Amino acid sequence: MADFDLIIRNGTLADGTGAPLREADVGVVAGRIAQVGRISGRGEEELDAKGLLVTPGFVDIHTHYDGQATWDSRLAPSSWHGVTTVVMGNCGVGFAPVWPHDHERLISLMEGVEDIPGAVLHEGLKWGWQSFGEYLDALERVPHDMDIGAQLAHGPLRVFVMGERGAALEEATADDIAQMRRLTADAMAAGALGFSTSRTILHRTATGEPTPGLRASEDELKAIALGMADAGSGVFELISDFSTPDPVSEFAMIRRLIEASRRPLSLSLAQSSNDPNSWRGLLGLISAAAKDGLPIKAQVAPRPIGLLLGLQGTINPFSAHPSYRSIHDKPLAEKLRILRDPEFKQQVLRESAAVHDHPLAKRLMAFEHIFPLGDPPNYEPARDSSLAAEAARRGVAAQDLAYDRLLEDEGRNFLFLPFANYTEFNLDACAEMISHPDCIIGLADGGAHVGIICDASNATYLLSHWGRDRSHGRLSVEYLVKRQTADTARAVGLLDRGILAPGMKADINVIDFGRLGVRAPQMAYDLPGGGKRLLQRADGYVATIVAGSVTYRNGEATGALPGRLVRGPKTAGTQ
């Protein structure tokens, strides 16, 4: 008889605590780590990890698989990047609780905020739930390749309680607020990991309407926070413009929510191109609150948040041009044939001057901020590699060069337009955020923005770029692993994972660190109804293990689906 179900031998462990790398074996029994050290016993299965990096599975706390998880067992692309636990229901959008007559409204909200086509959601979502608990039950019935946790989202909650008044941003009555508090407590009791809301004008429905919670009153938000306090669990996730009425007042309100409920809160933080230093002021407010004992963190990304511009995607530099708009919906092959016509090209380029003041064109034709993405993709490109700089060196117009670049690789090429975290044409701001004790890694948005952003690979990039490839300012591998495992797990109350230690959940990555890296994004047409989505694979993952079962070997699925729905917070050693 074997002593262990699985033994990973001779690996170099980054154990999630931040401790120095060390060589050790890891033994697994019944989905839990049973021993770490030199193991003399025998395993039913054994993996030789000599010369390989062994880490806990990555915990991604900011995803949007709310729809996909109801129909798809494999949560790609996150599952290709060593992620073994995801948390969804972020940014105030989700699909429960819901009345049957509001299905279309919640689809429009998700489509607008997260760029998930409504046709895909109509085809994929089978509904069959009303309460948040019933939604969790539906998720639980689908086997997955990783663990999933869900948050109660403000949009559906507000519409469920207030109906059209909630969608129209009317102020909640005392009865509305009391009902939201009760439903929040019920959702936490059913297993929600927390609650999320959006207070940014950038988030809109597919028809251009603001999100239901945009201007929710402090009384409403406080009641929801107190609903979590009533249940004794739940984290509060928030995104805000910090402009209504002003950043200090907005943050003061957030402080009062935490003080009243004592529930942990995280908010999105990034460097804005419009105000490059405002993030430091906000982080200063967060740090001051943390020093006062309030449980608050900023969610940050390890690279630019940027748009992928291409003929297959949602937008490209010519999306505002009338001639291009006339062929936008054509199949790629036909679109490519038309675009290769020299006369059509000149027609499109002639329109550039006329549309230059169009709000969309202004951004999409800012060629000094647009870069070739490349393969492997370069997310920290030098300023002189922009399309504007290259065009100047070649003595051609930047839009002419952009047009030709879009036709490369049979029209499958992508250009990269960073819109956050790249104001100084480097990632120094990200370095500060990653290293700050009051920040946690998030904002990967797996499952969302399927035609324009593909950041679910952030976990791989964090480790490969910041731990190996960057020419300066590198961070230790053991520190980076801790940031994507133990730190993120603790942030959402999952204390049973994120560290390689006896009693912890056996979610593990075995990585060839020298080969670790992200590949260029590609467009796939595999969503329900043939819907498209950006996918991005990785190299270097020798094995990904969930609850002791190998789910991926060398990037390929094994067929094992040991992932489970995570209901509520977990303490070390809990099932």
Stockholm file with secondary structure:
# STOCKHOLM 1.0

chainA/1-575         MADFDLIIRNGTLADGTGAPLREADVGVVAGRIAQVGRISGRGEEELDAKGLLVTPGFVDIHTHYDGQATWDSRLAPSSWHGVTTVVMGNCGVGFAPVWPHDHERLISLMEGVEDIPGAVLHEGLKWGWQSFGEYLDALERVPHDMDIGAQLAHGPLRVFVMGERGAALEEATADDIAQMRRLTADAMAAGALGFSTSRTILHRTATGEPTPGLRASEDELKAIALGMADAGSGVFELISDFSTPDPVSEFAMIRRLIEASRRPLSLSLAQSSNDPNSWRGLLGLISAAAKDGLPIKAQVAPRPIGLLLGLQGTINPFSAHPSYRSIHDKPLAEKLRILRDPEFKQQVLRESAAVHDHPLAKRLMAFEHIFPLGDPPNYEPARDSSLAAEAARRGVAAQDLAYDRLLEDEGRNFLFLPFANYTEFNLDACAEMISHPDCIIGLADGGAHVGIICDASNATYLLSHWGRDRSHGRLSVEYLVKRQTADTARAVGLLDRGILAPGMKADINVIDFGRLGVRAPQMAYDLPGGGKRLLQRADGYVATIVAGSVTYRNGEATGALPGRLVRGPKTAGTQ
#=GR chainA/1-575 SS CCSEEEEEEEEEECCSSCCCCEEEEEEEETTEEEEEECCCSCEEEEEECTTCEEEECEEECCBCCTTHHHHCSCCTTGGGGTEEEEEECCTTCCSCSCCGGGHHHHHHHHHHHHCCCHHHHHHHCCCCCCSHHHHHHHHHTSCBSSEEEEEEEHHHHHHHHHTHHHHTTCCCCHHHHHHHHHHHHHHHHHTCCEEEEEECTTCBCTTSCBCTTTTCCHHHHHHHHHHHHHHTCCEEEEEECSCSSCHHHHHHHHHHHHHHHCCCEEEECCCBSSSTTHHHHHHHHHHHHHHTTCCEEEEECSSCEEEEECSSSSCCTTTTSHHHHTTTTSCHHHHHHHHTSHHHHHHHHHTHHHHTTSHHHHHHTCGGGCEECTTTTCSSCCGGGSHHHHHHHHTSCHHHHHHHHHHHHHHTCCEEEEEESCTTSSSHHHHHHHHCTTEEECCCCBTSCTTTCCCTTHHHHHHHIIIIICSSSCCCHHHHHHHHTHHHHHHTTBTTSSSCSTTSBCCEEEECTTTCEECCCEEEEEEGGGEEEEECCEECEEEEEETTEEEEETTEECSCCCBCBCCSCBCTTCC
#=GC SS_cons         CCSEEEEEEEEEECCSSCCCCEEEEEEEETTEEEEEECCCSCEEEEEECTTCEEEECEEECCBCCTTHHHHCSCCTTGGGGTEEEEEECCTTCCSCSCCGGGHHHHHHHHHHHHCCCHHHHHHHCCCCCCSHHHHHHHHHTSCBSSEEEEEEEHHHHHHHHHTHHHHTTCCCCHHHHHHHHHHHHHHHHHTCCEEEEEECTTCBCTTSCBCTTTTCCHHHHHHHHHHHHHHTCCEEEEEECSCSSCHHHHHHHHHHHHHHHCCCEEEECCCBSSSTTHHHHHHHHHHHHHHTTCCEEEEECSSCEEEEECSSSSCCTTTTSHHHHTTTTSCHHHHHHHHTSHHHHHHHHHTHHHHTTSHHHHHHTCGGGCEECTTTTCSSCCGGGSHHHHHHHHTSCHHHHHHHHHHHHHHTCCEEEEEESCTTSSSHHHHHHHHCTTEEECCCCBTSCTTTCCCTTHHHHHHHIIIIICSSSCCCHHHHHHHHTHHHHHHTTBTTSSSCSTTSBCCEEEECTTTCEECCCEEEEEEGGGEEEEECCEECEEEEEETTEEEEETTEECSCCCBCBCCSCBCTTCC
//
